[in-house]
Every structure is written in structure tokens, then in C-alpha cells.
Amino acid sequence: MSPALSAAVVVCAASAEREALLRACVHSLLAGTRTPDEILVVIDRNPALEASVASWLPPSARLMRSGSGGISASRNAGLRAASSDVVAFVDDDAVAEPDWLLRVLEQFRDADEVLGVGGAVVPHWDTNRRWLPDELLWVVGCTYLGHRDSAGPIRNPIGCNMAFRRRELTALGGFSTEFGKRGSTLNTCDETELGLRLERRYGSARIRCVPGARVRHHIPAARIGWKKLVLRCLSEGLSKGRLRRAYGRSALTTEHTYALSLITRRVPRLLLRGILRRDRQSALSAAAIVLSLGVTSASYIGGRLRAGRDGSRGQTTR
């Protein structure tokens, strides 16, 4: 029988507006069937939030500050501070289900070749999601229709719910600070870049999807809107363009398959439903998918051209 694995959970926070959600996140980790051996809360350049969190954070959790800005730098700070066998990452606006960590650790315990795990991210809506279809749930950081929904290998996990073996993640250099959210900049895809770098170093099928390891991601009304959709697709396209330049065409096979299925299957079905049933929401959902594909594709081309000028190769800066 494999020895028991220790686990650290890193939670990164930057906004005082989400402090109540952060508190609920930490509480869910402590209330789980398998509690973490380490909880590391990393605050990104917000002294007021840091002071407030210090007033209520349980003694079993450690409060840290990120040395530089952005989600990738914060995750790397937590990774450096952790000493456990496995390091998991959960967003500050998500709560873990009671058996979440138990299910995550089972994957590492039962298969030495598994280096990373990605669980399901279920939306917890603060309002009616209106026209936003399941296929576009990636826009709000959740598991979308088209993502793998059964156990098996995936290229990369969703950042709100992921875990890695600490030794291998550290050897890779952690997350690239050239990618990932950083203030208002249009940077994303840090998890995708890490997955591609891990595959290049250790081979394919080293990250697994674990649908039963679930977190619930809070989605406020402010995140649902046409402007938000366009901005998110802009950042996605720009970042994927840079990844294409750095890792080659085959790196984005998942995205190509997903886009093709939307164009050939899902959009026609939604449009047909909208016409035959006079379903306005279905028609708007189809329009949202078409808009997302158009904006993402255009910015993808821009990202490739920009990467060529900047000489970007997805290198890690910690």
C-alpha cells in the first residue's frame, strides 16, 4: 500500500470585495473529510486586505504576501512555501465540497505516473445567467460543455481546482508569470502553458481529470455581460496566440476540436431551436458563441504576431 501523501492548499486573493468569499473558501477546506496539512493564503499587493484577513484566519492557516503582482506570482509564492507532497490550488471565490481533497489525493496515491489533477468547477450563480450557454462557461472559469466530463487524461486543469506533485512542479519552475491574470492586463492561460510545459518535460497523459473532486465557483452578476464576454475572449485569444508561437500548432488541438464542434453542431442547433420554438435565449446563446469565436480568433492572430515581435517563448519568471 502506498504511503499517505501530505497536502498543501494554496488560496490566492487580491480583492477586498471578495473577502467574505475567501473566508467561506478557507472554512470549506477546514470542514472537509480530509483537511489539508497546510493552508497557505497568499495576498497579492493589498495591505488592507492582508491586515483584515490576519484578524480572522485560523492559526492552522498561514498568511503570506506575494512578492510581485499577478496570480502566477502568488501561486509560485505558495508553492515555494509549501512542504507537502501535493500542492493544490483553489480560487478565493470557490468552496470545496467535503470530499474534494480526499478525491484529489486518491489519484496521486493510486498512480505514480499522475503528476497533476483537475477537478470539476461548478458555477454557483449569484443571478440568472441569461444567455450564457454551457459551452461558454470557461468564460467565467467553470467546467464547460465540451470539456472532459469523465476520468482520464487532460492537457491542463482549470485553475480554480487543480493540484500537482510539489517536487515535479517545483522542478518545472512553477507557473509562468508571462501568463495569468495580472491586474487589468489581458493575460490568461497560465494553466494551459504549465500543462504544455509539463507535457514537454514528462510526456503526455500525466494530468488527469477527476470529475468527482468538485468545487463551487461563485459567479456574480457583474461577470455576465457582453462587454465581459468580449474582454475575456480577447485575453484568451491573445494568450493562445502566444502559446501557439511558443509550442507549435499541435499544442492547441483541444481548442481546434472544441471550436469546430461549436460551429458545426451547437450553433446550428441553438439557432434552429430559437427559430422553431421562438426561443430568444437560444438565439442569444448562439450569438454569444459566434461572437466569442470571432473575437477569440481575431485576437489569436494578434497574439501570434505580437509574440513574434516580442520573441515570447513562454519562459517562466518566478
Secondary structure, DSSP 8 states (H G I E B T S, - for coil): ------EEEEEEE--GGGHHHHHHHHHHHHTSSS--SEEEEEE-S-HHHHHHHHTTS-TTEEEEE-SSSSHHHHHHHHHHH--SSEEEEEETTEEE-TTHHHHHHHHHHH-TT--EEEEEEEEEESS--TT--GGGGGGGTS--TTS--SSEE-S---TTEEEEEHHHHHHHTSS-TTSS--TTS----HHHHHHHHHHHHH-SS-EEEEEEEEEEEEE-GGG-SHHHHHHHHHHHHHHHHHHHHHH-GGGGHHHHHHHHHIIIIIHHHHHHHHHHTT-HHHHHHHHHHHHHHHHHHHHHHHHHHHHHHHT-------
